[in-house]
Amino acid sequence: MSARVLLVVLVLMNLVSAIGVVHARHRHREQFFALTRLEKARDELNIEFSRLQLEQATFAESNRVDKIARERLGMKTPEPGDIAVVQP
């Protein structure tokens, strides 16, 4: 009688262990897919950040700023006689 009880307990423990393994593998797959999605989003954000840095560098270029200052604001380089040096 006790051998049968032991056998039933061992079979039940084996089933519980198998279900635990299946559950753990399922969670691992879900987390792996989530990680893959997050890595893809990170890569896309890095690409966008690089584009924005390039755009910022283009807009901050001194030749472009000079051209806009001359065309839109009517600015010009001062004549040597218009420059005053202030001594402290």
Biopython code that builds the backbone (N, CA, C, O; Angstrom):
import numpy as np
from Bio.PDB.StructureBuilder import StructureBuilder

atoms = [
    (1, "MET", "N", (0.817, -1.196, 0.000)),
    (1, "MET", "CA", (0.000, 0.000, 0.000)),
    (1, "MET", "C", (0.862, 1.262, 0.000)),
    (1, "MET", "O", (0.576, 2.207, -0.735)),
    (2, "SER", "N", (1.880, 1.282, 0.791)),
    (2, "SER", "CA", (2.724, 2.465, 0.852)),
    (2, "SER", "C", (3.548, 2.631, -0.436)),
    (2, "SER", "O", (3.900, 3.749, -0.812)),
    (3, "ALA", "N", (3.853, 1.506, -1.106)),
    (3, "ALA", "CA", (4.584, 1.591, -2.377)),
    (3, "ALA", "C", (3.708, 2.239, -3.431)),
    (3, "ALA", "O", (4.196, 3.010, -4.258)),
    (4, "ARG", "N", (2.402, 1.930, -3.410)),
    (4, "ARG", "CA", (1.479, 2.562, -4.363)),
    (4, "ARG", "C", (1.325, 4.050, -4.081)),
    (4, "ARG", "O", (1.296, 4.860, -5.007)),
    (5, "VAL", "N", (1.229, 4.405, -2.831)),
    (5, "VAL", "CA", (1.110, 5.825, -2.447)),
    (5, "VAL", "C", (2.360, 6.573, -2.881)),
    (5, "VAL", "O", (2.271, 7.672, -3.429)),
    (6, "LEU", "N", (3.511, 5.987, -2.641)),
    (6, "LEU", "CA", (4.773, 6.602, -3.051)),
    (6, "LEU", "C", (4.818, 6.764, -4.571)),
    (6, "LEU", "O", (5.258, 7.801, -5.068)),
    (7, "LEU", "N", (4.373, 5.763, -5.303)),
    (7, "LEU", "CA", (4.346, 5.829, -6.761)),
    (7, "LEU", "C", (3.415, 6.940, -7.243)),
    (7, "LEU", "O", (3.767, 7.689, -8.155)),
    (8, "VAL", "N", (2.234, 7.053, -6.641)),
    (8, "VAL", "CA", (1.280, 8.101, -7.020)),
    (8, "VAL", "C", (1.870, 9.486, -6.732)),
    (8, "VAL", "O", (1.759, 10.401, -7.549)),
    (9, "VAL", "N", (2.493, 9.623, -5.565)),
    (9, "VAL", "CA", (3.113, 10.908, -5.207)),
    (9, "VAL", "C", (4.215, 11.258, -6.196)),
    (9, "VAL", "O", (4.308, 12.404, -6.638)),
    (10, "LEU", "N", (5.040, 10.297, -6.545)),
    (10, "LEU", "CA", (6.125, 10.546, -7.502)),
    (10, "LEU", "C", (5.581, 10.911, -8.885)),
    (10, "LEU", "O", (6.127, 11.795, -9.545)),
    (11, "VAL", "N", (4.526, 10.251, -9.328)),
    (11, "VAL", "CA", (3.921, 10.575, -10.626)),
    (11, "VAL", "C", (3.345, 11.993, -10.598)),
    (11, "VAL", "O", (3.520, 12.756, -11.547)),
    (12, "LEU", "N", (2.656, 12.342, -9.504)),
    (12, "LEU", "CA", (2.093, 13.689, -9.385)),
    (12, "LEU", "C", (3.189, 14.757, -9.361)),
    (12, "LEU", "O", (3.057, 15.807, -9.989)),
    (13, "MET", "N", (4.252, 14.482, -8.641)),
    (13, "MET", "CA", (5.381, 15.423, -8.592)),
    (13, "MET", "C", (6.023, 15.570, -9.970)),
    (13, "MET", "O", (6.448, 16.661, -10.350)),
    (14, "ASN", "N", (6.091, 14.479, -10.706)),
    (14, "ASN", "CA", (6.640, 14.513, -12.058)),
    (14, "ASN", "C", (5.766, 15.385, -12.958)),
    (14, "ASN", "O", (6.280, 16.178, -13.747)),
    (15, "LEU", "N", (4.446, 15.239, -12.841)),
    (15, "LEU", "CA", (3.530, 16.059, -13.636)),
    (15, "LEU", "C", (3.645, 17.541, -13.268)),
    (15, "LEU", "O", (3.679, 18.402, -14.146)),
    (16, "VAL", "N", (3.705, 17.829, -11.978)),
    (16, "VAL", "CA", (3.860, 19.221, -11.529)),
    (16, "VAL", "C", (5.165, 19.803, -12.057)),
    (16, "VAL", "O", (5.198, 20.950, -12.503)),
    (17, "SER", "N", (6.227, 19.029, -12.010)),
    (17, "SER", "CA", (7.518, 19.475, -12.515)),
    (17, "SER", "C", (7.453, 19.744, -14.024)),
    (17, "SER", "O", (7.998, 20.740, -14.499)),
    (18, "ALA", "N", (6.803, 18.879, -14.762)),
    (18, "ALA", "CA", (6.674, 19.055, -16.217)),
    (18, "ALA", "C", (5.871, 20.314, -16.533)),
    (18, "ALA", "O", (6.231, 21.071, -17.434)),
    (19, "ILE", "N", (4.790, 20.538, -15.796)),
    (19, "ILE", "CA", (3.984, 21.746, -16.013)),
    (19, "ILE", "C", (4.813, 22.991, -15.687)),
    (19, "ILE", "O", (4.714, 24.003, -16.382)),
    (20, "GLY", "N", (5.624, 22.919, -14.639)),
    (20, "GLY", "CA", (6.509, 24.036, -14.281)),
    (20, "GLY", "C", (7.508, 24.348, -15.380)),
    (20, "GLY", "O", (7.775, 25.515, -15.670)),
    (21, "VAL", "N", (8.061, 23.308, -15.993)),
    (21, "VAL", "CA", (9.022, 23.496, -17.088)),
    (21, "VAL", "C", (8.345, 24.160, -18.282)),
    (21, "VAL", "O", (8.895, 25.082, -18.884)),
    (22, "VAL", "N", (7.153, 23.689, -18.620)),
    (22, "VAL", "CA", (6.417, 24.270, -19.747)),
    (22, "VAL", "C", (6.102, 25.741, -19.471)),
    (22, "VAL", "O", (6.254, 26.588, -20.351)),
    (23, "HIS", "N", (5.668, 26.038, -18.256)),
    (23, "HIS", "CA", (5.350, 27.420, -17.895)),
    (23, "HIS", "C", (6.600, 28.310, -17.970)),
    (23, "HIS", "O", (6.538, 29.421, -18.496)),
    (24, "ALA", "N", (7.720, 27.829, -17.449)),
    (24, "ALA", "CA", (8.967, 28.602, -17.467)),
    (24, "ALA", "C", (9.428, 28.865, -18.902)),
    (24, "ALA", "O", (9.880, 29.969, -19.204)),
    (25, "ARG", "N", (9.325, 27.892, -19.774)),
    (25, "ARG", "CA", (9.728, 28.086, -21.179)),
    (25, "ARG", "C", (8.811, 29.083, -21.879)),
    (25, "ARG", "O", (9.261, 29.893, -22.688)),
    (26, "HIS", "N", (7.520, 29.014, -21.558)),
    (26, "HIS", "CA", (6.567, 29.954, -22.149)),
    (26, "HIS", "C", (6.890, 31.389, -21.726)),
    (26, "HIS", "O", (6.892, 32.299, -22.555)),
    (27, "ARG", "N", (7.164, 31.587, -20.426)),
    (27, "ARG", "CA", (7.529, 32.924, -19.948)),
    (27, "ARG", "C", (8.823, 33.400, -20.591)),
    (27, "ARG", "O", (8.954, 34.577, -20.929)),
    (28, "HIS", "N", (9.780, 32.493, -20.763)),
    (28, "HIS", "CA", (11.041, 32.852, -21.395)),
    (28, "HIS", "C", (10.807, 33.339, -22.822)),
    (28, "HIS", "O", (11.391, 34.341, -23.236)),
    (29, "ARG", "N", (9.969, 32.650, -23.568)),
    (29, "ARG", "CA", (9.659, 33.064, -24.941)),
    (29, "ARG", "C", (9.000, 34.439, -24.962)),
    (29, "ARG", "O", (9.374, 35.294, -25.764)),
    (30, "GLU", "N", (8.024, 34.655, -24.086)),
    (30, "GLU", "CA", (7.354, 35.948, -24.033)),
    (30, "GLU", "C", (8.342, 37.069, -23.720)),
    (30, "GLU", "O", (8.307, 38.126, -24.350)),
    (31, "GLN", "N", (9.213, 36.839, -22.755)),
    (31, "GLN", "CA", (10.183, 37.865, -22.386)),
    (31, "GLN", "C", (11.211, 38.086, -23.485)),
    (31, "GLN", "O", (11.678, 39.208, -23.683)),
    (32, "PHE", "N", (11.566, 37.029, -24.196)),
    (32, "PHE", "CA", (12.504, 37.183, -25.305)),
    (32, "PHE", "C", (11.891, 38.030, -26.419)),
    (32, "PHE", "O", (12.565, 38.888, -26.990)),
    (33, "PHE", "N", (10.607, 37.789, -26.730)),
    (33, "PHE", "CA", (9.941, 38.593, -27.755)),
    (33, "PHE", "C", (9.815, 40.043, -27.303)),
    (33, "PHE", "O", (9.981, 40.953, -28.116)),
    (34, "ALA", "N", (9.527, 40.277, -26.027)),
    (34, "ALA", "CA", (9.456, 41.644, -25.508)),
    (34, "ALA", "C", (10.818, 42.319, -25.616)),
    (34, "ALA", "O", (10.904, 43.487, -25.996)),
    (35, "LEU", "N", (11.881, 41.593, -25.285)),
    (35, "LEU", "CA", (13.232, 42.133, -25.399)),
    (35, "LEU", "C", (13.551, 42.485, -26.848)),
    (35, "LEU", "O", (14.137, 43.534, -27.117)),
    (36, "THR", "N", (13.176, 41.631, -27.765)),
    (36, "THR", "CA", (13.425, 41.890, -29.187)),
    (36, "THR", "C", (12.701, 43.152, -29.640)),
    (36, "THR", "O", (13.271, 43.967, -30.365)),
    (37, "ARG", "N", (11.437, 43.322, -29.217)),
    (37, "ARG", "CA", (10.694, 44.538, -29.573)),
    (37, "ARG", "C", (11.355, 45.781, -28.995)),
    (37, "ARG", "O", (11.459, 46.803, -29.673)),
    (38, "LEU", "N", (11.803, 45.700, -27.749)),
    (38, "LEU", "CA", (12.448, 46.848, -27.115)),
    (38, "LEU", "C", (13.784, 47.186, -27.788)),
    (38, "LEU", "O", (14.118, 48.360, -27.946)),
    (39, "GLU", "N", (14.538, 46.173, -28.179)),
    (39, "GLU", "CA", (15.801, 46.426, -28.874)),
    (39, "GLU", "C", (15.552, 47.084, -30.225)),
    (39, "GLU", "O", (16.304, 47.967, -30.635)),
    (40, "LYS", "N", (14.499, 46.657, -30.916)),
    (40, "LYS", "CA", (14.163, 47.267, -32.204)),
    (40, "LYS", "C", (13.763, 48.725, -32.008)),
    (40, "LYS", "O", (14.169, 49.590, -32.784)),
    (41, "ALA", "N", (12.974, 48.999, -30.983)),
    (41, "ALA", "CA", (12.572, 50.379, -30.688)),
    (41, "ALA", "C", (13.795, 51.218, -30.334)),
    (41, "ALA", "O", (13.908, 52.366, -30.764)),
    (42, "ARG", "N", (14.714, 50.645, -29.546)),
    (42, "ARG", "CA", (15.940, 51.360, -29.191)),
    (42, "ARG", "C", (16.751, 51.706, -30.438)),
    (42, "ARG", "O", (17.244, 52.826, -30.575)),
    (43, "ASP", "N", (16.885, 50.744, -31.339)),
    (43, "ASP", "CA", (17.650, 50.977, -32.564)),
    (43, "ASP", "C", (17.004, 52.069, -33.412)),
    (43, "ASP", "O", (17.702, 52.911, -33.976)),
    (44, "GLU", "N", (15.673, 52.058, -33.505)),
    (44, "GLU", "CA", (14.979, 53.098, -34.271)),
    (44, "GLU", "C", (15.174, 54.465, -33.630)),
    (44, "GLU", "O", (15.357, 55.458, -34.334)),
    (45, "LEU", "N", (15.138, 54.526, -32.298)),
    (45, "LEU", "CA", (15.362, 55.800, -31.612)),
    (45, "LEU", "C", (16.800, 56.280, -31.803)),
    (45, "LEU", "O", (17.033, 57.480, -31.948)),
    (46, "ASN", "N", (17.758, 55.368, -31.806)),
    (46, "ASN", "CA", (19.151, 55.758, -32.049)),
    (46, "ASN", "C", (19.325, 56.322, -33.453)),
    (46, "ASN", "O", (20.061, 57.290, -33.647)),
    (47, "ILE", "N", (18.655, 55.725, -34.428)),
    (47, "ILE", "CA", (18.723, 56.227, -35.802)),
    (47, "ILE", "C", (18.107, 57.617, -35.875)),
    (47, "ILE", "O", (18.673, 58.516, -36.497)),
    (48, "GLU", "N", (16.950, 57.799, -35.243)),
    (48, "GLU", "CA", (16.289, 59.111, -35.237)),
    (48, "GLU", "C", (17.165, 60.144, -34.536)),
    (48, "GLU", "O", (17.258, 61.280, -34.999)),
    (49, "PHE", "N", (17.803, 59.777, -33.438)),
    (49, "PHE", "CA", (18.682, 60.693, -32.723)),
    (49, "PHE", "C", (19.853, 61.118, -33.602)),
    (49, "PHE", "O", (20.234, 62.289, -33.604)),
    (50, "SER", "N", (20.426, 60.178, -34.346)),
    (50, "SER", "CA", (21.529, 60.507, -35.260)),
    (50, "SER", "C", (21.066, 61.474, -36.337)),
    (50, "SER", "O", (21.784, 62.411, -36.687)),
    (51, "ARG", "N", (19.869, 61.250, -36.863)),
    (51, "ARG", "CA", (19.323, 62.175, -37.875)),
    (51, "ARG", "C", (19.141, 63.572, -37.296)),
    (51, "ARG", "O", (19.462, 64.568, -37.944)),
    (52, "LEU", "N", (18.627, 63.636, -36.081)),
    (52, "LEU", "CA", (18.406, 64.933, -35.451)),
    (52, "LEU", "C", (19.722, 65.653, -35.158)),
    (52, "LEU", "O", (19.805, 66.874, -35.289)),
    (53, "GLN", "N", (20.747, 64.903, -34.763)),
    (53, "GLN", "CA", (22.053, 65.518, -34.539)),
    (53, "GLN", "C", (22.616, 66.086, -35.843)),
    (53, "GLN", "O", (23.180, 67.180, -35.856)),
    (54, "LEU", "N", (22.463, 65.347, -36.928)),
    (54, "LEU", "CA", (22.924, 65.816, -38.228)),
    (54, "LEU", "C", (22.158, 67.065, -38.647)),
    (54, "LEU", "O", (22.746, 68.020, -39.155)),
    (55, "GLU", "N", (20.838, 67.053, -38.431)),
    (55, "GLU", "CA", (20.022, 68.212, -38.773)),
    (55, "GLU", "C", (20.427, 69.421, -37.937)),
    (55, "GLU", "O", (20.505, 70.534, -38.456)),
    (56, "GLN", "N", (20.684, 69.214, -36.655)),
    (56, "GLN", "CA", (21.096, 70.313, -35.789)),
    (56, "GLN", "C", (22.440, 70.878, -36.251)),
    (56, "GLN", "O", (22.626, 72.094, -36.278)),
    (57, "ALA", "N", (23.367, 70.006, -36.610)),
    (57, "ALA", "CA", (24.670, 70.469, -37.088)),
    (57, "ALA", "C", (24.515, 71.263, -38.377)),
    (57, "ALA", "O", (25.228, 72.244, -38.588)),
    (58, "THR", "N", (23.595, 70.851, -39.238)),
    (58, "THR", "CA", (23.361, 71.566, -40.487)),
    (58, "THR", "C", (22.792, 72.957, -40.222)),
    (58, "THR", "O", (23.225, 73.937, -40.827)),
    (59, "PHE", "N", (21.817, 73.039, -39.311)),
    (59, "PHE", "CA", (21.203, 74.332, -39.012)),
    (59, "PHE", "C", (22.164, 75.274, -38.292)),
    (59, "PHE", "O", (22.040, 76.493, -38.419)),
    (60, "ALA", "N", (23.106, 74.737, -37.549)),
    (60, "ALA", "CA", (24.029, 75.567, -36.786)),
    (60, "ALA", "C", (25.282, 75.937, -37.584)),
    (60, "ALA", "O", (26.157, 76.627, -37.062)),
    (61, "GLU", "N", (25.379, 75.500, -38.813)),
    (61, "GLU", "CA", (26.543, 75.798, -39.636)),
    (61, "GLU", "C", (26.700, 77.303, -39.794)),
    (61, "GLU", "O", (25.726, 78.002, -40.074)),
    (62, "SER", "N", (27.930, 77.812, -39.615)),
    (62, "SER", "CA", (28.150, 79.260, -39.610)),
    (62, "SER", "C", (27.806, 79.903, -40.958)),
    (62, "SER", "O", (27.296, 81.024, -40.984)),
    (63, "ASN", "N", (28.071, 79.225, -42.064)),
    (63, "ASN", "CA", (27.735, 79.799, -43.374)),
    (63, "ASN", "C", (26.229, 79.985, -43.519)),
    (63, "ASN", "O", (25.773, 80.992, -44.059)),
    (64, "ARG", "N", (25.471, 79.027, -43.044)),
    (64, "ARG", "CA", (24.014, 79.118, -43.124)),
    (64, "ARG", "C", (23.494, 80.239, -42.237)),
    (64, "ARG", "O", (22.625, 81.010, -42.645)),
    (65, "VAL", "N", (24.029, 80.329, -41.018)),
    (65, "VAL", "CA", (23.614, 81.390, -40.093)),
    (65, "VAL", "C", (23.960, 82.763, -40.682)),
    (65, "VAL", "O", (23.160, 83.696, -40.612)),
    (66, "ASP", "N", (25.144, 82.872, -41.255)),
    (66, "ASP", "CA", (25.561, 84.134, -41.872)),
    (66, "ASP", "C", (24.638, 84.520, -43.021)),
    (66, "ASP", "O", (24.238, 85.679, -43.136)),
    (67, "LYS", "N", (24.301, 83.559, -43.866)),
    (67, "LYS", "CA", (23.420, 83.820, -45.007)),
    (67, "LYS", "C", (22.039, 84.287, -44.548)),
    (67, "LYS", "O", (21.493, 85.247, -45.090)),
    (68, "ILE", "N", (21.479, 83.609, -43.550)),
    (68, "ILE", "CA", (20.160, 83.996, -43.042)),
    (68, "ILE", "C", (20.223, 85.374, -42.399)),
    (68, "ILE", "O", (19.317, 86.187, -42.578)),
    (69, "ALA", "N", (21.295, 85.638, -41.647)),
    (69, "ALA", "CA", (21.436, 86.951, -41.007)),
    (69, "ALA", "C", (21.498, 88.062, -42.050)),
    (69, "ALA", "O", (20.916, 89.127, -41.847)),
    (70, "ARG", "N", (22.180, 87.836, -43.140)),
    (70, "ARG", "CA", (22.286, 88.862, -44.190)),
    (70, "ARG", "C", (20.967, 89.019, -44.951)),
    (70, "ARG", "O", (20.538, 90.141, -45.218)),
    (71, "GLU", "N", (20.314, 87.886, -45.304)),
    (71, "GLU", "CA", (19.112, 87.952, -46.138)),
    (71, "GLU", "C", (17.878, 88.370, -45.349)),
    (71, "GLU", "O", (17.179, 89.299, -45.753)),
    (72, "ARG", "N", (17.600, 87.711, -44.245)),
    (72, "ARG", "CA", (16.357, 87.967, -43.517)),
    (72, "ARG", "C", (16.444, 89.166, -42.576)),
    (72, "ARG", "O", (15.477, 89.911, -42.418)),
    (73, "LEU", "N", (17.603, 89.344, -41.954)),
    (73, "LEU", "CA", (17.719, 90.390, -40.949)),
    (73, "LEU", "C", (18.430, 91.640, -41.461)),
    (73, "LEU", "O", (18.499, 92.652, -40.763)),
    (74, "GLY", "N", (18.951, 91.565, -42.667)),
    (74, "GLY", "CA", (19.627, 92.719, -43.252)),
    (74, "GLY", "C", (20.926, 93.066, -42.546)),
    (74, "GLY", "O", (21.357, 94.219, -42.573)),
    (75, "MET", "N", (21.544, 92.097, -41.924)),
    (75, "MET", "CA", (22.799, 92.350, -41.213)),
    (75, "MET", "C", (23.950, 92.365, -42.203)),
    (75, "MET", "O", (23.872, 91.779, -43.283)),
    (76, "LYS", "N", (25.029, 93.051, -41.811)),
    (76, "LYS", "CA", (26.218, 93.104, -42.659)),
    (76, "LYS", "C", (27.442, 93.185, -41.772)),
    (76, "LYS", "O", (27.337, 93.463, -40.577)),
    (77, "THR", "N", (28.603, 92.943, -42.357)),
    (77, "THR", "CA", (29.859, 93.054, -41.632)),
    (77, "THR", "C", (30.161, 94.531, -41.442)),
    (77, "THR", "O", (30.097, 95.290, -42.409)),
    (78, "PRO", "N", (30.489, 94.971, -40.218)),
    (78, "PRO", "CA", (30.735, 96.400, -39.991)),
    (78, "PRO", "C", (32.012, 96.868, -40.686)),
    (78, "PRO", "O", (32.967, 96.109, -40.849)),
    (79, "GLU", "N", (32.002, 98.104, -41.079)),
    (79, "GLU", "CA", (33.190, 98.725, -41.688)),
    (79, "GLU", "C", (34.219, 98.970, -40.581)),
    (79, "GLU", "O", (33.852, 99.111, -39.414)),
    (80, "PRO", "N", (35.486, 99.019, -40.938)),
    (80, "PRO", "CA", (36.514, 99.224, -39.901)),
    (80, "PRO", "C", (36.286, 100.509, -39.072)),
    (80, "PRO", "O", (36.609, 100.537, -37.884)),
    (81, "GLY", "N", (35.753, 101.531, -39.669)),
    (81, "GLY", "CA", (35.502, 102.773, -38.941)),
    (81, "GLY", "C", (34.319, 102.671, -37.986)),
    (81, "GLY", "O", (34.182, 103.492, -37.079)),
    (82, "ASP", "N", (33.476, 101.684, -38.180)),
    (82, "ASP", "CA", (32.315, 101.510, -37.311)),
    (82, "ASP", "C", (32.629, 100.677, -36.067)),
    (82, "ASP", "O", (31.787, 100.545, -35.178)),
    (83, "ILE", "N", (33.832, 100.117, -36.003)),
    (83, "ILE", "CA", (34.196, 99.255, -34.892)),
    (83, "ILE", "C", (34.843, 100.091, -33.795)),
    (83, "ILE", "O", (35.777, 100.848, -34.062)),
    (84, "ALA", "N", (34.356, 99.962, -32.567)),
    (84, "ALA", "CA", (34.925, 100.680, -31.424)),
    (84, "ALA", "C", (35.432, 99.658, -30.423)),
    (84, "ALA", "O", (34.731, 98.709, -30.074)),
    (85, "VAL", "N", (36.670, 99.865, -29.963)),
    (85, "VAL", "CA", (37.257, 98.981, -28.974)),
    (85, "VAL", "C", (37.074, 99.641, -27.605)),
    (85, "VAL", "O", (37.476, 100.788, -27.411)),
    (86, "VAL", "N", (36.485, 98.939, -26.682)),
    (86, "VAL", "CA", (36.218, 99.471, -25.352)),
    (86, "VAL", "C", (37.268, 98.944, -24.397)),
    (86, "VAL", "O", (37.442, 97.732, -24.267)),
    (87, "GLN", "N", (37.973, 99.849, -23.723)),
    (87, "GLN", "CA", (38.999, 99.464, -22.758)),
    (87, "GLN", "C", (38.371, 99.339, -21.380)),
    (87, "GLN", "O", (37.495, 100.132, -21.037)),
    (88, "PRO", "N", (38.789, 98.373, -20.586)),
    (88, "PRO", "CA", (38.229, 98.244, -19.223)),
    (88, "PRO", "C", (38.708, 99.344, -18.275)),
    (88, "PRO", "O", (38.322, 99.363, -17.107)),
]
sb = StructureBuilder()
sb.init_structure("model")
sb.init_model(0)
sb.init_chain("A")
sb.init_seg("    ")
for serial, (resi, resn, name, xyz) in enumerate(atoms, 1):
    if name == "N":
        sb.init_residue(resn, " ", resi, " ")
    sb.init_atom(name, np.array(xyz, "f"), 0.0, 1.0, " ", f" {name:<3s}", serial, name[0])
structure = sb.get_structure()
